Amino acid sequence: MAEVKVRDLVKVYGRQLAVRGIDLDIPDGAFVVLVGPSGCGKSTTLRMIAGLESISHGELLIDGKRANDLPSRDRGVAMVFQTYALYPHLTVKENLAFSLKLAKVDPADRERRITGAIEALELQPYLDRRPSELSGGQRQRVAMGRAIVREPEVFLFDEPLSNLDAKLRNQMRVEIKRLQHRLGVTTIYVTHDQIEAMTLADVIVVMKDGEIAQQGTPLDVFENPASKFVASFIGSPQMNFFDGVIKQTDAGFAFVTPDMTIPLEADKYQGALRDGQRVTGGLRPEDIIPHGHGMQPEGGLSIKAEVSLTELLGNESLLFARCGTVEFVARMQQPRVVKDSEFLEFHIAGSRLHLFDADTELSLRTTRNDNFNEEERE
């Protein structure tokens, strides 16, 4: 196992700046997920750590040793790719053994490693099969096994589940998390799927345009997004946004749109509120509660809204509704059939409101903690 540190890491392709000087500390044994939209630099960062891409500027430290110029085989890392990268003419067991034979690992040690991977991933029934005879999930398990037998200090995963169907993705997500817990190996995982990021990570690193937009525990990033971009990317369905202004009255500050006024708890913003300031308000779907489908928030605002569309999800429904010029999505627990154009009363949890500056799109809250919390991970 090892800790990984990157300092001012930069990658340039011609005139294109793909990674823009990021700093990242990954503790020994942590499961860190790099997440963001396509082209944000997450896979490029992973490939620089793996040694598959050169580092244009900055420093990579693996277990305290500078690794910028080390060949991939000498970095103590093992990578699992999106495309499995199995040898089609070899059986499962031969695929597991291939890299160890190349490295001239002692036969007894080689057999010990292979047996451990087979048991960890329950590959015994497939040892004599070739990749073409395996399902997508089975192939991915073999690809993971081929990484395990190398006994790396760092596991690297590059969108390993994106080729699987939804059911298999859920199953493999659980398997990967259990495996990492069992082995305790430092793991860096790249995905564009924020649900994967939330469920797998000890630490989420949200990337945008080659930079780190925010990093922290999944709960911290979800509850305290540093920007409108992070708030929109983390959470499903995404946060509702409303354009408005800050108004100061004798009763205190309020967030005002043409169709609603939400009182603000000024102490959450520690002096960041100004009368007349243009802002974007954000509320998650679970913070807009249909009447009778959850506890009414204290001091909240109630509005009447017209439902235009309902998505039934079994144990809950998503209601797409409009109040005047404001459109939003609300989450209904214990769902019932809601007809299009039906008017419902909604309770808004004003204390859960997020405010973002209209120009910078940065959060006005100052209670964020972007640092890794070792105790919370354990």
N, C-alpha and C positions, 0 to 999 in steps of 0.2 A: 504493500500500500504506500501511497505517497500523496503529498500535497502538491498542487499545481498553482503557479503564480504567473500571470502575464502582466507586463509593465509597458505601457505606451505602445501596444501592439498595433502595427500598421500593415496593410496589404494594398499594393498598388498594381493595377493591370494597365500598362500603358499610361494613359492620362486619367484613368478611372480609379478613384479612391474607394476601395471596397470595404476596408475596415479602417476606422479613423482614430487610432490611438486609444484603445480600450485598456483598462486596468481591471484585473479580476484576481481574487484570492479564492482558491477552492481547497477547503480543509481536507485532511486525510480522512478517507472513508465517507465523504459526503456524496450525495446524489444531486448533481447540479444540472438543471435543464436550461438550455439556450432556446428561447422561443421568440418568434417574430414572423412577419410576413415574408414572402419570397423576395430575395434580393437584399435582405437586411444585413447580411454578413455573417450569419450564425454558422453555416456550413463551412465557409472560408476560414473562420476562426478555428473550428474543429480540425480542419485539414492542416492548418499551420501547427496545431498542437501535435497532430499525428505525424508530421514530417512529410506529408503529401503535397504541401505548398510551401514555398520558401517564405521567410519572414522579411518584409521590406524594411521594417524598422521596429525597434523595441526589443524586448527580452522575454524569453520563455524559460521558466525555472520549473524543473520537475524534481521534487524531493531536495530542493535547495541547489541543484546543479543546473548550470546554464545548458540548455538543450537546443539552441538555435541551429547549430550546425551538425548536430548528431544525426546519423541515419535513423530511419524509422525503427529498424530492428534493435537499435541500441537505446531507445527511449523508455522501454518498459511499458509500452502501451499496446493495446489490441483493439482493433476497430471492427464493428459490425455495420455492414453497409445496407442501404435500402434494397439493393438488388441481390442480396444473399452472397453473391460471388463464390458459389460452390463449383467444384470441378465436376462437370457432368458425367465424365467417364469413370469416376471413382465412386465406390460405395460410401455410405455414411461413415463407417469406421475408418476407411481409407482417407476420407476428407479430414477427419479429426486428427489422423496421424501425420498428414502430409507435412505440415510446417515443422513438426518435431523431428521428422526424418531429415529434413533439410538442415536443421540446426544440429543434427547429429547427437540428439539427446539419447542418453543411455537407455537401451530397450526396457529395462525394468522400470525406470522412472517414467518412460513414455507410456507404458501400460498402466501405471498408477494414475497418471494424469488423465488418460483417456477413460479409464473406469470411473474416475471421479466425475467427469463431465457427463458420461452416460447416465450415472445415477442421479446427478443433480437435475438433469433435463428430461429424465425418463425416456431415453432414446433406445432402450434395449430392443423393442420390437422392430426397429428400422435399420439395424446395423448393416444388413446385407443389401439394402435397397440403394438405388441410385437417385439423384435429385429429381429426375423426371417422374419417379414413382411416388413422390412425396407431395403432400398438400403444402400450401403456402406457409401455414403455421409450423408444420414439421420442418420445412426448409429453414425457417428462421431460427428454430431451436438448434438445428445443426450448425448454422452460422454462429450462433452464440456459443455453442460447444467448442467450435474451432478457436474462438477467442479465449475461452476458459482454459483450455489445455496449455496455453502459453504462460499461464499463471502471471498475468501482467500486474503492474502496479496501478495502472489506470485503464478503465474500460471507456471506449469511445463509441457512441451510437449515433449514426447519421440517418435520421428519419426511418428507423427500422420497421415500422408498422404501416407505413403509408400504402403498401401494396396489398394489404389484407382487408377483408371485409369487416364490417362493424363488429360482429360477434367475435371474430378472431382477434381483432385489435383489443377488445376488452379482456379476453383471456390472456393474451400475451403481455398486456400491461401488468396484470397481476403477477404473472410468472417472472417478469423482469424485476419487479419490485421485491418479490420474495427472494429471488436469486441474489440480488445486491445486498439485501439484509443478511443473508446467510454467509456470503463471502466477505462482506465488509470492504469491498474494493472501491476506491475512489472512482466515481462514474460521471462522465460528461455526456449528456444526451441532447441531441438537436431535434427539434420538431417545430412545425408551424401550427400544431393542434394545441390550443390552450387547455383543453380538457386533459390531454396527456400530461402537459406541464403541471397542472394543478394537482393531479393525482399521484404523480411519480416523484416530484421534486422535494428535496429538503430546502433547496434554494432555487428560485426562478430568476433568470437573467433575461429581461425583456429587451430585445434589440430593435433598433430602427435606423435605417440609413447608415449602417456601419458603426453605430454608436450604441452604448448601453443607455436605454431610456430609464430603467429602474432595475434594481436587484433587491431581493429580500425573500423571506419565507412566503409560501403561497398565500397564507392568510393575510400577512401584512400587505402584500402587493394587491390583493383583492380588496381589502378594507381601506387601504390608504394609497390609491393610485397617485403617482407623482405628476401625472399629466393627463390630458384628455385622451391622448393616444393610448396610454396604458389602460385607462378606464374602459375604453372601447374595445381593446383587444382581449383583456382578461375578464371572463364572465360570459356565460351563455344562457339566454340571449344577452346581447350586449346592453350596456347601460343606456337608459333614455337620456337625451340631452335637450335642454330648453334654453333659448337665448333670452336674456333679461338684464336687469340692472339692479344695483344695490341701492336701497333707499334707507335713509336714516330718519326715524321719527322719534317722538317722545318715548315710545315704548321700546326703542332699540332699532337694530338693523333688521331689514327684511329683503328677501329676494323677490323681485317683482317681474311678472310677465303681463301681457295684456289680459290674461285669463286667470291668473292665480297669484296669490301673495303668500309666501312662506316665511314665517318668522325665523330668524337665525340665532344660534347660540354663539355670540360674538367671541367667547373665550376659546372656541375651537380655532379661531383664525388669528389670535394674538396680534391685533392691530393691523391686519392686512386689509380690512374692509374700509372702503371710502364711499361716501355718498355720491351717487351718480355713476359709479364705476360699472363699465360694461363687463358682464360675465356670462359664462355658460353654466347652467345648473345641471347636475347629473343625479339621477335616481335609478337604482337597479329595479328590475321588474318585481322582485319580491318585496320592495319597499313601497309599492303602490297596491294596496290591498282591497280587493272587492269586498263590499259589505257582506258580513256573515261568513267570510272565509279566512278568518284570522283575527287575532286580537287587535282591536282598534288602538293605534298608537296614541299615547298621551300627548296632548297639545298639538296633535296633527291637524292637517287640513282635509276637509271632505269636499269632493267635487262630483258633479254629475257628468257622465261622459257616454257617448254613443259608441257601441261596439261595432266595428266594421268587419272583423274576421276573428274566428276562433281556431286555434290549433289544439286538438285533443291529443294528449300524450299519455293517456292511461291514468296515472296517479295524479296528474295535474293538467291544467289547460293554460295556454298562453292567449291572452285577450288583447287584440289590437284595437285601440279605442282613440277617440278624439273628443277633446273638450275645447270648443272654440277653435283657435288656431293651433292648439297644442295636440300633438299626436304622441302616443306612448304605447308601450307593451307592459301588461301587468300579468302576474302569475297567480292563478287561481288554484288553491288547494281544494281537495275533495270536489272535483269538477262536476259541473252539470252542463247540459246543452244550453248554450246561449245563442239566441237567434241574431242574425245580422240586423243592425239598426236598433237593437234593444238598448235602452238606457239603463245604466247601472250607477250606483253610488260607489265611489272609491275613496279610501282613506289613505292619505299620503303621510309617510313617516318623515316629517320635516327634519328631525334630528339626524337622519341618514343622508341628507342632501350633501353632495359634493359641489364645490364651486371652483371653476377654472377661469383664469384671466382670459378675456376674449381675444387679446392680441398674442400673448405668449403661449396660451393653452396650458400653462402650468397650474398645478393645484394651489389654492390659497390656504389650504390647511398646512400647519407647520408641525404636525405631530408624527410625521413619518419616521420610520426607522428602517433604513436600507441595509443595515448591517446583518451579517449572518449570526443567528442566535444558536450557539452550540447546545444550550440546555434544551431549547425547544425542539431541536432536531432529535435529540435523544428521547 
